Amino acid sequence: MLVIQIINKIATLSINLFSSFRKSESGIVSVEAAGYFIVFFMLCAFLSDWSVVFLDKSRIERVNNSISTVLRERNVLYSGQEEISDDNAEELFNLAEKLMKNSRVAGRDYSVTIDAVYFSDNNKVLQVAKTDTFTKSKGGCQVNKPAVGNIVQLSAWSADEGRWLPVYQVTLCVKGKSSLFMQLGNLIGFTVGDLSVSNVVVPRVS
């Protein structure tokens, strides 16, 4: 786990730092005590920062689940129109901002990316007919999402309609928030970066 790796690396660096002061018996207890205190303080700070990251990601996951559900219910909300338009993407982008309001992630740069895969009506042969991608963003956010080709096999066959249902992938990316101790983590090779969450859904059929 990344947190455990960070803890181990900090502990190793601290031990190496203070081992050089242990050449004489004089003052060894106070030096070790100071070293342990610094390590303990740094561990608490890192754990506190990481808990905030997990809370932020949990909030982002809930928001992304909500906007993904809107796509899933296209039969009701969009009169059965399965093809996503640029206006639809803009609506979900604005909805995400409203859902993040009054939360820790409110006001940060963010983006919503929607990948849509449509299939040809060719009996039970899974054949891609068309793909669309829409991205709406506010500021800069480094999106990390699965490739569109990886979601093709997640389609579902509708026996009632005799066709493969479209697949929608919704990715919400929110700019990560940096702190002093997160910056220290960057110096020793650990980065958090921006937070991205992806959901894959198929439209509900009547």
N, C-alpha and C positions, 0 to 999 in steps of 0.2 A: 504494500500500500504506500502511496506517495507520502502521506504524512509520517509514516514510520521511517521511511528513508530520510526524510528531512531531519527527524529527531536524531537518528543515528549519526548523520553527517555532522550536525551541530555538536553532538556529544564528543565525537572523534576530534573535531577541530579544537574544542575547548580543552580536552585532555592533553593534546599535543602542545597547546599553548602554555599550559600551566606546568607541564612536566619539566620544562626547562628551568623552573624556579625551585626544583626540589633537590638541589645539589648539597644543601646543608640542612641539618635538623632544626636550626633556628628559624622560627616563624613558619614552619611547614603547615601547622594546623590552620593558622589564619589564612595562608595562601590557598590551601585546599578549600576552606570554607568560602572564601571569596569566589573561587572558581565554581563551586557547586551552586552558589547563589546566582551567579551570572547565567549558568546553564539552565537552572530552574526558571529564571525570569524569561529567558529567550524561548524556552519550550512553552511556557504559558502564553506568551505573546503570539507565537506561531499557531498554537491550538485555537486561540481566540480568533485569529484572522481566518483560519480554515473553517471554523464553525460558521462564520459570517458568509463565506463563499458557498457552503452547503445550503445555508438558508436562502441565499439569493437564487441558487440553482433550483431549489424546490419551488420557489415562487414562479420562476420562469417556466418550469415544467407544467405547473397548473394553468398558467396563461396559455401555453401552447396547446394543452389538451382542450381548452375551451374553444380556441379558434379552429382547431382541427375538427371538433364536433360540428361546427357550422358547415364545413365542407361535407362532412358525412351526411348531413341532413339536407342536401341540395334538392331532393325530391319535394320537400315541403317548403323550404325557404326560397328556392329559385325555380319553382314550378317544373321540376324535373330536368332543368337544363344542366347537363353534366359538364359541358366544356367551360372551363374557367376563363374569364375575361380579365383584362387589365383593371377594370373597375372593381371586379370582385376582389382582386389582390389588394387594391387600395383600401377597400372596406375592411378587410381583415387586418391590414396594417394599422388602421385607425382604431379598430377594436382592441388590438393588443395594447396600444398606448393607454386606452381607457382602463383596461384591466390591470395595468401596472401602476395606475395612479394611486397615490397615497401609500406606496410601498417603498422598500429600500432601493429598488431599482428604478424608481420613477425619475425621469429627467435625464437618464443616461442615453447615449447613442444606442440605437438598436436597428435591426433589420428583420424583415419577414421575407422568406423565400419559399415559393410554392412551385413544386415540380409536379406535373401532371402527365400521366402516361395513358393513352387511349389505345384500344385494341380493335382489330378488324373483326367483322362478323364472319368468321370462317369455321363454322362448326365448333369443335372443341380444340382446335389448334391455336395455341397461344402465340399470336403474331402482333407485334407492335405496329400500329397504324400511324401514330402521331405522338410527339412529345412537346410539351410547352414548359417554359420556366419563366416565372415572374419574380422580380426582386424589388422590394420597396425598402428604402433605408433612410435613416436620419443620422447623419454623421458617419463615422467609419467604424466598422465592426468586422473582425476577421471570422467569417463563417466557416464552420467545420461541419460538413454534412455528408451522409453516404452518397455514393454515385447513383445517378438515376437508374443505371442498368441493374443495380442491386435490388431495386424494389419491384421489378417486373414480375418476378415469381410470387409476389404477395397478392396478386390479383385473385379474385374469387369468381368461380363459374356460377352464373345464375341459371338454374334449370328452368325457372318460370319464363325467363326472357330469352333463353338460348344463346347467351353471349357472355363474354368475359367483361367484368365490371372495370371501369377506370380505376387507377391507383393515384392517390394524391399524397405527396410528401410535403409536410409543412415544417419549416425550420425557423425557429426564433433565435436570434443572436442578440445578446446584450453586452455592451462594453464592460469589461472587467474593471473593478475598482482597486486601485493600488494603494498600499499603505507602506509605512517605513519598513516593516518586517517582511512584507511581500517583496519589496525591492531588494532587501538583504537576501531573500531566497533566490532571486534572479542572479545575484552575484555568485552564488555557489552552485548554480546550474539547475534550479527548479523554477519553473514559470507556471503561472496560472492562466494567463491570457484571457481572452473574451469567452463568455459562456454561451454555448450553443446547445439547443435541444431540438431533436427531430422526431416527428410522429408520422406514421403512415396509416392512411385510412382509405376505405373504399366507400362509395356512396350507398346509403341505405335504399333498397328498392321496396316499392309498395307491395 
